Amino acid sequence: MIKSPSQATILIIDDRAENIDLLTAMLDQAGYVHLIGLTDPCAVHDHLSPVPDLILLDMRMPRRSGLMVLDDLNQALGDHCPPVMVLTADNDVGLRNQALCRGAIDYISKPFDYDEVLQRIHNLLQLQLKTLKERDQAARLQMLVNKQTATLRALSLTHPLTGLPNRRALLDAAERQLMLGPVTVLMIALDGMEAVTQHQGHLMTEALYKHIAELLANSAVARSHRVGVWDSSRLVMLIEGDGKEAAKKAARIHRLISGHHTLEGRLMFLHCHIGISRADSESADVPQLFRQAILAIPTDDQAVGEYQPELDSKAQREHLIRTELGPALQSNHLSLVYQPKWRLDGGLLVGAEALLRWQHPALGAISPAEFIPIAERSADMMQLGDKVLAMALEAVAQWRVQGLTDEHFHLSINVSAQQLRHGFAESVLARCHATNTPPAIIQLEVTESALIQQISVALRELQQLRDAGMHIALDDFGTGYSSLSYLKQLPVDWVKLDRSFIQDLATNASDKHLVGSVIELAHGFGHGVVAEGVEEVSQQQVLQTIGCDQVQGFLYARPLIQDGFEQLLKTAQQGNTTINHYENV
């Protein structure tokens, strides 16, 4: 682009060479140095690259008129046509108007004043220079806008923490892939992130999330697949094609992520569950495909689940239960039942486990196996656990007032992972004090998974309760993530054997040996052992021979409503109730 009018390239088109020479001399004397003369108007196309800054054009030329040249320029250059000044001896007003209509900027009739012509040329070039500058600035601005737009688009498709594709990018990628063929979605849910946030803070949670995302993205199993971020606790891997190996890949991802991770010298535990969904048609609903993968995420002990149509109705029921759980907490629809616990040595009633039940006015009885996992995935679990604790302490306080129990009776109350946070011990002890309940008659049952998720806080809170005299039981032992070494490390008094170990105890030598080893080890650490889920006399007999301390199960009694359990307590006071002859109520 020229910086001053004197640097402009001026093309002079006139069929008479003497006129070109005259104009060239005039312009040269005025300081213009880039001058081109053309006597053949048919050759104008050969002089348009580079495009001149100004064209001086004659009208009356024998081979091709000035109007025709104007048409050629407009056709060849369009909006990029330089300004054209007509210099002609023809004073025809009609011709003048036609030239101006074709884009001529100025029209000067001969004879003309040279100073006036030079000034007009200077003015036109100044205007052209200003226009070119504005056009150049506009082009630069547009380039900047395009660059910023591309940057913003890239940012809008990128998760800022991990640098991986975000939800929008994953949806776009799946939609594009479906135009080419099938696509499989692996939705990877990270369990334990909330616990890390509670006990390590948001910065450590972000660092862990980034670590897991990079671990997955750089792994062999994710090679050649797109890995991205769905939300703060879920990652996605897209597999192009029918995904026949999706389940195997998901199992590898589970092994990669689940377990302990060390960051900045801190040990953190994560577990993952993976849902799989597939689509093979361009007409498939992409958001629905991802929703199906979310529905397929297992909520039980399974690591990997695949979408099935019946999961939609299950999701609708879960939504209904989640919606109804809040009002149930404010009503009398939630209640406790009590499953008796017996000493194997002597057969005496020694306590009970408080179990939650929900009788919905429209849905009927809802199993705790159904609604408690739903509550654990929502904000209702804290309030639900608090309500169970309050009802249980109120019941045992009443029994003590009525003289139905003494200091040898223990009431077991289940505690969720969500409850094991800072201040839990103080809250429990305050409730015991308010109900005049000695901590020593309360036994809190905590699962292995809850302890592992909240390990540092759980140890501190449970130790505080244990120091106050409360008993702690490790529930469902053998089904979680721990090992026998935890029996030595954790502040527990009792170990509860999961029913899965009891089921084949009388017929499976391996189960008998395993349970016997656990009992021996627990006793070695000073812990008592409770077997739950005892349903057959043969199971009881084996447990007696290998030294189990206490039992509970349908063999002795199903969970009893409060009136039924109080009747059992009264019968036990009379010495008429032992494990050997008590029948189910």
C-alpha positions in Angstrom: 0.0 0.0 0.0 1.3 3.5 -1.0 2.3 5.9 1.8 1.9 9.1 -0.2 0.3 10.3 -3.5 3.7 10.6 -5.2 4.3 6.9 -4.8 1.1 6.0 -6.6 1.1 4.0 -9.8 -0.9 5.9 -12.5 -2.1 4.2 -15.6 -2.8 6.5 -18.6 -5.0 5.1 -21.3 -5.2 7.1 -24.6 -5.0 6.0 -28.2 -2.8 9.0 -29.0 0.8 8.7 -27.8 1.4 12.5 -27.8 -1.4 12.9 -25.2 0.2 10.2 -23.0 3.6 12.0 -23.3 2.1 15.3 -22.4 0.4 13.9 -19.3 3.5 11.9 -18.3 5.7 15.0 -18.5 3.2 17.0 -16.4 2.9 14.3 -13.7 6.7 13.6 -13.7 7.4 17.3 -13.1 4.9 17.2 -10.2 6.9 14.4 -8.6 5.0 11.2 -9.7 7.4 8.5 -10.7 5.3 5.3 -11.3 3.7 6.2 -14.6 2.4 3.7 -17.2 1.2 4.7 -20.7 -1.2 2.5 -22.7 -2.3 3.3 -26.3 -4.1 0.1 -26.9 -7.3 -0.1 -24.7 -7.7 -3.8 -25.6 -4.6 -4.6 -23.6 -5.8 -3.1 -20.3 -6.1 -6.5 -18.7 -2.3 -6.9 -19.0 -1.8 -3.9 -16.8 -4.0 -4.7 -13.9 -1.6 -6.8 -11.8 -0.6 -5.1 -9.6 -3.7 -2.9 -9.7 -2.8 0.7 -10.4 -3.7 3.3 -7.8 -5.3 5.7 -10.4 -6.4 5.4 -14.1 -6.5 8.4 -16.4 -8.9 7.4 -19.3 -9.7 8.9 -22.6 -13.3 8.4 -24.0 -13.0 8.6 -27.8 -10.8 5.7 -28.9 -11.2 3.9 -32.2 -10.7 0.3 -31.2 -12.4 0.3 -27.8 -14.2 3.2 -26.3 -13.6 4.5 -22.8 -17.1 3.3 -21.7 -16.1 -0.2 -22.8 -12.9 0.0 -20.9 -14.9 1.1 -17.8 -17.0 -2.0 -18.3 -13.8 -4.2 -18.6 -12.4 -2.7 -15.4 -15.6 -3.3 -13.4 -15.9 -6.8 -14.7 -12.2 -7.6 -13.9 -11.8 -5.8 -10.6 -15.3 -5.3 -9.2 -15.1 -3.5 -5.8 -11.3 -3.4 -6.0 -11.4 -1.1 -9.1 -9.2 1.9 -8.6 -10.5 5.5 -9.1 -10.9 6.4 -12.8 -10.5 10.1 -14.0 -11.8 10.8 -17.5 -9.8 13.3 -19.5 -11.4 13.9 -22.9 -12.1 16.6 -25.5 -15.7 15.4 -25.8 -18.2 17.6 -24.1 -21.1 15.4 -24.7 -23.3 15.5 -21.5 -24.8 12.1 -22.2 -21.4 10.5 -22.6 -20.3 12.2 -19.4 -23.3 10.8 -17.5 -22.7 7.3 -18.8 -19.0 7.4 -17.7 -20.0 8.6 -14.2 -22.7 5.8 -14.0 -20.0 3.2 -14.8 -17.9 4.3 -11.9 -15.7 7.2 -13.1 -14.8 9.4 -10.2 -14.1 12.6 -12.1 -14.7 13.9 -15.7 -12.6 16.7 -17.1 -13.1 18.1 -20.6 -10.3 19.5 -22.7 -8.8 22.0 -22.9 -8.1 21.8 -19.1 -6.1 23.7 -16.7 -3.0 21.7 -15.7 -2.9 22.9 -12.2 -6.5 22.0 -11.7 -5.9 18.5 -13.1 -2.9 18.0 -10.8 -4.8 19.1 -7.8 -7.7 16.8 -8.7 -5.3 13.9 -9.2 -3.7 14.7 -5.8 -7.1 14.8 -4.1 -8.2 11.6 -5.7 -5.0 9.8 -4.6 -5.4 11.2 -1.1 -8.9 9.9 -1.0 -7.7 6.5 -2.4 -4.9 6.4 0.2 -7.4 7.0 3.0 -9.7 4.4 1.6 -6.9 1.8 1.3 -5.8 2.6 4.9 -9.3 2.1 6.1 -9.7 -1.1 4.1 -6.4 -2.4 5.4 -7.4 -1.5 9.0 -10.7 -3.3 8.5 -8.9 -6.3 7.1 -6.5 -6.4 10.0 -9.4 -6.0 12.4 -11.3 -8.8 10.7 -8.2 -11.0 10.9 -7.9 -10.2 14.6 -11.6 -10.9 15.1 -11.3 -14.2 13.2 -8.3 -15.2 15.3 -10.0 -14.2 18.6 -13.2 -16.1 17.4 -11.1 -19.2 16.7 -9.4 -18.9 20.1 -12.7 -18.4 21.9 -14.2 -21.4 20.0 -11.2 -23.5 21.0 -11.7 -22.4 24.6 -15.4 -23.0 24.4 -14.6 -26.6 23.4 -11.8 -27.2 26.0 -12.0 -27.9 29.7 -9.8 -25.2 31.3 -8.3 -27.4 34.0 -7.4 -30.5 32.0 -7.1 -29.1 28.5 -9.3 -32.0 27.3 -12.4 -31.7 25.2 -15.4 -30.5 27.3 -19.0 -31.6 27.1 -19.8 -29.4 24.1 -16.8 -30.8 22.2 -17.8 -34.4 23.1 -21.3 -33.8 21.8 -20.0 -32.3 18.6 -17.5 -35.2 18.1 -20.2 -37.8 18.7 -22.5 -36.1 16.2 -19.8 -36.0 13.6 -18.9 -39.6 14.1 -22.4 -40.7 13.8 -22.4 -39.3 10.2 -19.6 -41.7 9.4 -20.6 -44.8 11.5 -21.4 -46.2 14.9 -20.1 -44.6 18.2 -19.8 -46.0 21.7 -19.7 -43.8 24.8 -18.0 -44.8 28.0 -19.2 -42.6 30.9 -16.6 -42.8 33.8 -18.0 -41.8 37.2 -15.3 -41.0 39.8 -16.5 -41.9 43.3 -14.7 -40.2 46.2 -14.1 -36.7 44.8 -16.5 -35.2 47.3 -14.7 -36.8 50.1 -11.4 -35.3 48.8 -13.0 -31.9 48.7 -14.3 -32.2 52.2 -11.0 -33.2 53.7 -8.3 -31.9 51.4 -9.9 -28.8 49.8 -10.9 -27.7 46.3 -7.3 -27.2 45.1 -6.4 -30.8 45.9 -9.6 -32.0 44.3 -8.8 -30.2 41.1 -5.2 -31.5 41.2 -6.5 -35.1 41.6 -9.1 -34.6 38.9 -6.4 -33.3 36.5 -4.1 -36.2 37.5 -6.8 -38.8 36.8 -7.8 -37.1 33.5 -4.2 -37.1 32.3 -3.7 -40.7 33.5 -6.6 -41.8 31.4 -5.8 -39.7 28.3 -2.2 -40.9 28.2 -3.0 -44.5 28.9 -2.7 -47.3 26.4 -6.4 -48.2 26.7 -7.4 -44.6 25.6 -4.9 -44.5 22.7 -6.7 -43.6 19.4 -9.9 -42.7 21.3 -11.2 -39.3 22.3 -11.1 -38.6 26.1 -12.9 -35.6 27.5 -14.6 -34.1 30.5 -18.3 -34.4 31.2 -18.5 -32.7 34.6 -16.6 -32.3 37.8 -16.8 -36.0 38.7 -17.2 -37.7 35.3 -14.9 -38.3 32.3 -15.9 -39.7 28.9 -14.1 -41.8 26.3 -15.6 -42.0 22.8 -14.9 -45.1 20.8 -15.4 -45.0 17.0 -17.2 -48.0 15.6 -19.4 -50.7 17.2 -17.3 -50.8 20.4 -17.2 -54.6 20.6 -14.3 -54.3 23.0 -15.9 -51.5 25.0 -16.6 -53.7 28.1 -13.0 -54.9 28.2 -11.7 -51.4 27.8 -14.0 -50.2 30.6 -12.6 -53.0 32.8 -9.1 -51.8 32.1 -10.1 -48.2 32.9 -11.6 -49.4 36.2 -8.3 -51.1 37.1 -6.4 -48.0 36.1 -8.3 -45.5 38.2 -9.7 -47.4 41.2 -7.4 -47.4 44.1 -5.0 -45.1 45.9 -3.4 -42.1 44.3 -0.6 -40.0 45.9 -0.4 -36.3 45.2 1.9 -33.9 47.0 2.6 -36.5 49.6 -1.1 -37.1 50.3 -2.8 -40.4 49.9 -6.3 -40.3 48.3 -8.7 -43.1 47.4 -10.9 -43.2 44.3 -13.2 -45.7 42.9 -14.9 -45.6 39.5 -18.0 -47.0 37.8 -18.4 -47.0 34.1 -21.6 -46.9 32.0 -21.6 -47.9 28.3 -24.1 -46.8 25.5 -24.0 -47.3 21.8 -25.6 -45.7 18.7 -25.1 -46.7 15.0 -27.4 -44.3 13.1 -27.0 -40.7 12.1 -30.6 -40.1 13.2 -29.7 -41.1 16.8 -30.2 -38.4 19.5 -26.7 -37.5 20.7 -27.7 -36.0 24.1 -29.8 -39.1 24.7 -26.8 -41.3 23.9 -24.8 -39.7 26.7 -27.8 -39.8 29.0 -28.1 -43.5 28.4 -24.4 -43.9 29.3 -25.1 -42.1 32.6 -28.1 -44.4 33.3 -25.8 -47.4 32.7 -23.4 -46.4 35.4 -23.8 -49.1 38.0 -25.0 -48.1 41.5 -24.0 -51.4 43.1 -20.7 -53.2 43.4 -20.4 -53.8 39.7 -17.7 -51.8 38.0 -19.2 -51.7 34.5 -22.7 -51.5 33.2 -24.3 -51.4 29.7 -27.4 -49.5 28.8 -30.6 -51.4 28.6 -34.1 -49.9 27.9 -35.4 -50.9 31.3 -33.0 -48.5 32.9 -35.2 -45.6 31.8 -38.1 -46.8 33.9 -35.6 -47.4 36.8 -34.4 -43.9 36.4 -37.9 -42.6 36.5 -38.5 -44.5 39.7 -35.3 -43.2 41.2 -36.3 -39.7 40.4 -39.7 -40.3 42.1 -38.0 -41.7 45.2 -35.5 -38.9 45.3 -38.3 -36.4 45.1 -40.4 -38.1 47.7 -37.5 -38.6 50.2 -37.4 -35.0 51.3 -41.1 -34.9 52.4 -40.7 -38.3 54.0 -38.0 -36.9 56.3 -40.6 -34.4 57.6 -43.3 -37.0 58.0 -43.9 -40.2 60.0 -43.4 -42.5 57.0 -39.9 -43.4 58.1 -39.5 -45.8 61.0 -37.1 -48.2 62.6 -37.2 -51.9 63.0 -34.9 -53.9 65.2 -33.1 -57.2 64.4 -32.1 -59.0 67.6 -28.4 -60.0 68.1 -27.6 -63.1 70.2 -24.6 -64.5 72.0 -23.6 -67.9 70.6 -22.1 -68.8 73.9 -25.1 -69.1 76.2 -27.7 -68.0 73.6 -28.7 -64.7 75.4 -30.2 -61.6 73.7 -27.4 -59.0 73.8 -28.6 -56.3 71.5 -30.2 -55.3 68.2 -29.4 -53.5 65.0 -31.7 -50.6 64.1 -32.8 -50.8 60.5 -34.6 -48.1 58.6 -37.9 -48.7 56.8 -40.0 -46.5 54.6 -43.7 -47.0 54.1 -44.8 -44.6 51.3 -48.6 -43.8 51.2 -48.8 -44.4 47.5 -45.7 -46.5 46.6 -46.0 -48.8 49.6 -43.0 -50.3 51.3 -39.8 -49.1 49.7 -36.7 -51.3 50.4 -33.7 -49.6 52.1 -31.6 -51.4 49.5 -33.3 -49.1 47.0 -33.7 -45.8 48.7 -30.5 -45.6 50.8 -28.2 -45.7 47.7 -30.4 -43.0 46.1 -30.1 -40.9 49.3 -26.3 -41.4 49.4 -26.1 -39.9 45.9 -28.0 -36.8 47.0 -27.9 -34.2 49.7 -30.6 -36.1 51.8 -28.2 -38.7 53.3 -27.0 -36.4 56.0 -30.5 -35.6 57.1 -31.6 -39.2 56.8 -28.6 -40.4 58.9 -29.4 -37.8 61.5 -33.0 -38.9 61.7 -32.0 -42.5 62.2 -29.7 -41.6 64.9 -32.3 -39.5 66.7 -35.0 -42.2 66.4 -32.7 -44.9 67.6 -31.4 -42.9 70.7 -35.0 -42.0 71.5 -36.1 -45.6 71.4 -33.2 -46.9 73.6 -33.8 -44.1 76.0 -37.4 -45.2 76.4 -36.3 -48.8 77.0 -34.0 -47.8 79.7 -36.7 -45.7 81.4 -39.0 -48.7 81.2 -36.3 -50.9 82.6 -36.3 -53.2 79.5 -32.5 -52.9 78.9 -29.4 -52.5 81.0 -25.8 -51.6 80.5 -25.1 -55.0 78.8 -27.5 -54.2 76.0 -26.0 -52.6 72.8 -28.0 -50.9 70.1 -26.2 -50.9 66.7 -26.8 -47.9 64.4 -25.5 -47.7 60.8 -23.4 -44.7 59.8 -22.9 -43.6 56.2 -19.8 -42.2 54.6 -21.4 -38.8 54.3 -21.9 -38.6 58.0 -18.2 -39.2 58.8 -17.1 -35.6 58.6 -15.7 -33.0 61.0 -17.9 -32.6 64.1 -19.7 -35.9 63.7 -18.4 -37.3 67.1 -19.4 -34.2 69.0 -22.9 -34.3 67.4 -23.4 -37.9 68.4 -22.2 -37.4 71.9 -24.4 -34.3 72.3 -27.4 -36.4 71.3 -26.5 -39.1 73.8 -26.3 -36.5 76.5 -29.6 -35.0 75.5 -31.4 -38.3 75.7 -29.5 -39.5 78.8 -28.1 -42.4 76.9 -24.7 -43.8 77.9 -22.4 -43.9 74.9 -21.2 -47.4 76.1 -24.6 -49.0 75.0 -24.4 -47.6 71.5 -22.5 -49.4 68.7 -22.0 -47.6 65.4 -21.6 -49.7 62.4 -19.4 -48.4 59.6 -18.7 -50.1 56.3 -15.2 -50.6 55.0 -15.9 -48.4 52.0 -17.1 -45.5 54.2 -13.9 -45.7 56.2 -11.7 -45.8 53.2 -13.4 -42.8 51.6 -13.1 -40.7 54.7 -10.0 -42.4 56.2 -8.3 -39.5 58.0 -11.4 -37.9 59.4 -13.1 -41.2 60.1 -10.2 -42.4 62.2 -10.3 -39.2 64.2 -14.0 -39.0 64.7 -14.4 -42.7 65.5 -11.5 -42.7 67.9 -13.2 -39.8 69.8 -16.4 -41.8 70.1 -14.5 -44.9 71.1 -12.6 -42.9 73.8 -16.1 -41.8 75.1 -17.0 -45.5 75.6 -19.0 -46.1 72.4 -18.5 -49.3 70.5 -17.5 -49.3 66.8 -18.2 -52.2 64.4 -16.7 -52.8 61.0 -19.7 -53.7 58.9 -19.9 -56.0 55.9 -16.3 -57.0 56.4 -14.7 -58.6 53.4 -16.8 -56.9 50.7 -15.1 -53.6 50.5 -11.6 -52.4 49.6 -9.6 -53.2 52.8 -7.7 -56.1 53.9 -7.2 -58.0 57.1 -4.4 -55.5 58.0 -7.2 -52.9 58.6 -8.3 -54.9 61.7 -5.1 -53.7 63.4 -5.2 -50.1 62.2 -8.9 -49.1 62.6 -10.5 -48.1 65.9 -13.0 -50.9 66.0 -14.3 -53.2 68.6 -16.4 -55.6 66.5 -16.1 -57.1 63.1 -19.4 -58.0 61.3 -19.0 -60.8 58.7 -21.0 -60.2 55.6 -23.8 -62.6 54.8 -22.0 -63.6 51.6 -19.5 -65.5 53.7 -22.2 -67.2 55.8 -24.4 -68.4 52.9 -22.3 -71.5 52.0 -20.5 -71.8 55.3 -21.9 -75.3 56.1 -21.1 -76.8 52.7 -18.0 -74.9 51.5 -14.7 -75.8 53.2 -13.0 -72.7 51.8 -15.6 -70.4 53.3 -15.3 -72.2 56.6 -11.6 -71.9 56.6 -11.7 -68.2 55.6 -14.3 -67.3 58.2 -12.3 -69.2 60.8 -9.2 -67.3 60.0 -10.9 -63.9 60.2 -12.4 -64.8 63.6 -9.0 -66.0 64.9 -7.3 -62.8 63.6 -10.0 -60.5 65.0 -9.8 -62.2 68.4 -6.0 -61.8 68.2 -6.6 -58.0 67.9 -9.1 -58.0 70.7 -12.2 -57.6 68.5 -15.5 -59.5 68.8 -17.1 -61.0 65.7 -20.7 -60.9 64.6 -22.1 -63.1 61.8 -25.1 -61.6 60.0 -27.5 -63.3 57.7 -27.6 -66.6 59.6 -30.6 -68.5 58.2 -29.8 -72.2 58.8 -29.1 -74.3 61.9 -26.1 -75.8 60.1 -24.6 -72.4 59.7 -25.0 -71.7 63.4 -23.4 -74.9 64.3 -20.3 -74.2 62.2 -20.0 -70.7 63.6 -20.1 -72.1 67.2 -17.3 -74.5 66.4 -15.0 -71.8 64.9 -15.6 -69.4 67.8 -17.9 -66.7 66.5 -19.2 -64.4 69.3 -22.6 -63.1 68.2 -25.2 -63.8 65.4 -28.2 -62.3 63.8 -30.4 -63.4 61.0 -33.8 -64.9 60.0 -33.0 -68.1 61.8 -33.7 -66.3 65.0 -35.9 -63.3 64.1 -36.7 -61.1 61.3 -36.4 -57.3 62.0 -39.2 -56.4 64.5 -41.2 -53.3 64.8 -40.7 -51.4 68.0 -43.7 -53.0 69.8 -42.6 -56.5 68.8 -39.0 -55.9 69.9 -40.2 -54.5 73.3 -42.2 -57.6 73.8 -39.1 -59.6 73.1 -37.2 -57.6 75.6 -39.8 -58.2 78.3 -39.7 -62.0 77.5 -35.9 -61.9 77.8 -36.1 -60.2 81.2 -38.1 -63.2 82.4 -35.3 -65.6 81.3 -37.6 -67.3 78.8 -35.8 -66.2 75.6 -32.6 -67.8 74.4 -31.2 -68.5 71.0 -32.0 -72.2 71.2 -35.8 -71.9 71.3 -36.9 -68.4 70.2 -39.0 -68.5 67.0 -39.5 -65.8 64.4 -41.9 -63.1 65.3 
